[in-house]
Amino acid sequence: MRRGQEAIIEISFESSPKSSALQWFTPEQTSGKKHPFLFSQCQANHCRAILPCQDTPAVKLTYYAEISVPKELVALMSAGRDGEMPDPEDSSRKIYRFSQNVPIPSYLIALVVGDLESRKIGPRTLVWAEKELVDKSAYEFAETEAMLQTAEDLAGPYVWGQYDLLVLPPSFPYGGMENPCLTFVTPTLLAGDRSLSNVIAHEISHSWTGNLVTNKTWEHFWLNEGHTVYLERRIGGRLFGEQFRHFKALGGWRELQNTINAVGENNPISNLVPNLNEIDPDVAYSSVPYEKGFALLFHLEQLLGGPDVFMGFLKAYIQQFAYKSIVTDDWKKFLYSYFKDKVDILDKVDWKSWLHAPGMPPVKPTYDMTLTNACVALSQRWIQAKESDLGSFSSADLKGISSHQLIEFLALLLVEAPLPLSHVKRMQQVYDFNAISNSEIRFRWLRLCIQSKWEEAIPLALKMATEQGRMKFTRPLFRDLYNFDKSRDLAVKTFLEHRACMHPVTSMLVGRDLDQWQAY
């Protein structure tokens, strides 16, 4: 071949049934019970387990695909839908066509096949799910267009065309996955009151921070997630008020404290820019890039002139690095050039501690406490209560407290020493948390029960740990059960019984948490 000539190379390949990027469901594992189901999850470096590719976020590509499936099923991808046609080679099948014309890293290639239906919830949004969940999903995510418009106003034009949502089976390991044109979400968001829709704001925000401007390697994952949390909370602030943004930000600080407590304050995995040499990015995954990254940006916002000034920087940053993959030094150089009149302020930032030291950040940002104060007051009442005070609590304590505040109330209790068992039993009597289906509330409540060694909560915690597979819930619940002597053996037994139905990454990580290395 001569230089400059184009060549087409055809490669035949097939993936293994045990591919770490794919989860296959039998009909019995689906809501409809009639047809099998398949979905992919390629982040961080599992795309290589489906197709030959340069499986690094440093490389971006466009793609075109034709997917042949049984004609009663629907195929969707992280791309524009280019129509469908009968399969000329098999009348029982049809072919779906897709094209993604915006360059993306390989981890954003995504495929789902199942008995799916859709509902239109906005001018550029369909929500897809099995028919048993599709109407509930359409109600839950009705605010999607308002969030999209707010994000565009903040960050610039949405370049991906369609923004669809897909509600996956419960074993999906994440809250959401920002696959372009088709965000994957967990059914644990279906609270019935739209209270968990901030996850949708997060995945929408990835359309700019992550999908458009991408971390070049997984050490710099905070560039994706910290900026996305920042943008997500700006959307929340626009829609629900600035006090709400601060409230969610402080909740994130608490989440970071929980993570640091769990991994250890000197664990290098808690560096904002960790060294992942010979470390699997899935094993290193935690809230650190999200919440430590957000805390840095929130701190800079407060140093450099407030939300509007900092949003000007973020918009310029997205324009500067759109369609590229970058590292933290690229971000920092651009920050200094954008704020060249404030270099003296930037030089006072303890960059070494923020970026390269483990544990909590060197500075805690300032938070508006208006919505948090009620949560703090109620949590302190419980922490300080003696046995004789328990009669003073009643259901009236929760009057005027939102589900967001209930989540924060329980989170505040979880960063303290476990409550006495008598307190937890009284809390159930007066608040009836066992009757609440909101997954974020239920998760924290059950952790509180297990940490206080309430044996009656063991079956409820095992049920939540296994009836859905979102790692944010499943891993801490299994860890708490494993650390409680009365439930340790049962936790291991339950994991071994259920691991075949878990997503491969979830199964691997829970197995490590429970010292079940022999399971692999």
HELIX and SHEET records of a PDB file:
HELIX    1   1 PRO A   27  GLN A   29  5                                   3    
HELIX    2   2 CYS A   47  ALA A   49  5                                   3    
HELIX    3   3 SER A  106  LEU A  108  5                                   3    
HELIX    4   4 LYS A  131  GLU A  140  1                                  10    
HELIX    5   5 THR A  144  ALA A  155  1                                  12    
HELIX    6   6 PRO A  187  LEU A  189  5                                   3    
HELIX    7   7 ASN A  198  SER A  205  1                                   8    
HELIX    8   8 TRP A  218  HIS A  220  5                                   3    
HELIX    9   9 PHE A  221  PHE A  240  1                                  20    
HELIX   10  10 GLU A  242  VAL A  263  1                                  22    
HELIX   11  11 PRO A  268  SER A  270  5                                   3    
HELIX   12  12 PRO A  281  ALA A  284  1                                   4    
HELIX   13  13 VAL A  288  LYS A  292  3                                   5    
HELIX   14  14 GLY A  293  LEU A  304  1                                  12    
HELIX   15  15 PRO A  307  PHE A  321  1                                  15    
HELIX   16  16 THR A  328  TYR A  338  1                                  11    
HELIX   17  17 LYS A  340  LYS A  342  5                                   3    
HELIX   18  18 VAL A  343  ASP A  347  1                                   5    
HELIX   19  19 TRP A  351  HIS A  356  1                                   6    
HELIX   20  20 ASN A  373  GLN A  384  1                                  12    
HELIX   21  21 GLU A  387  SER A  392  5                                   6    
HELIX   22  22 SER A  395  LEU A  398  5                                   4    
HELIX   23  23 SER A  403  LEU A  414  1                                  12    
HELIX   24  24 LEU A  421  TYR A  431  1                                  11    
HELIX   25  25 PHE A  433  ALA A  435  5                                   3    
HELIX   26  26 SER A  439  GLN A  451  1                                  13    
HELIX   27  27 GLU A  455  ALA A  457  5                                   3    
HELIX   28  28 ILE A  458  GLU A  467  1                                  10    
HELIX   29  29 MET A  471  ASN A  483  1                                  13    
HELIX   30  30 ARG A  488  HIS A  498  1                                  11    
HELIX   31  31 ARG A  499  CYS A  501  5                                   3    
HELIX   32  32 PRO A  504  ASP A  513  1                                  10    
HELIX   33  33 TRP A  517  ALA A  519  5                                   3    
SHEET    1   A 4 LEU A  22  PHE A  25  0                                        
SHEET    2   A 4 PHE A  37  SER A  40 -1                                        
SHEET    3   A 4 LEU A 111  GLY A 114 -1                                        
SHEET    4   A 4 VAL A  74  MET A  77 -1                                        
SHEET    1   B 3 LYS A  60  PRO A  70  0                                        
SHEET    2   B 3 ARG A  93  PRO A 105 -1                                        
SHEET    3   B 3 GLY A  80  PRO A  86 -1                                        
SHEET    1   C 5 LEU A 116  GLY A 122  0                                        
SHEET    2   C 5 THR A 125  GLU A 130 -1                                        
SHEET    3   C 5 ASP A 164  VAL A 167  1                                        
SHEET    4   C 5 LEU A 182  VAL A 185  1                                        
SHEET    5   C 5 GLY A 176  MET A 177 -1                                        
SHEET    1   D 2 VAL A 213  ASN A 215  0                                        
SHEET    2   D 2 LYS A 324  ILE A 326  1                                        
END                                                                             
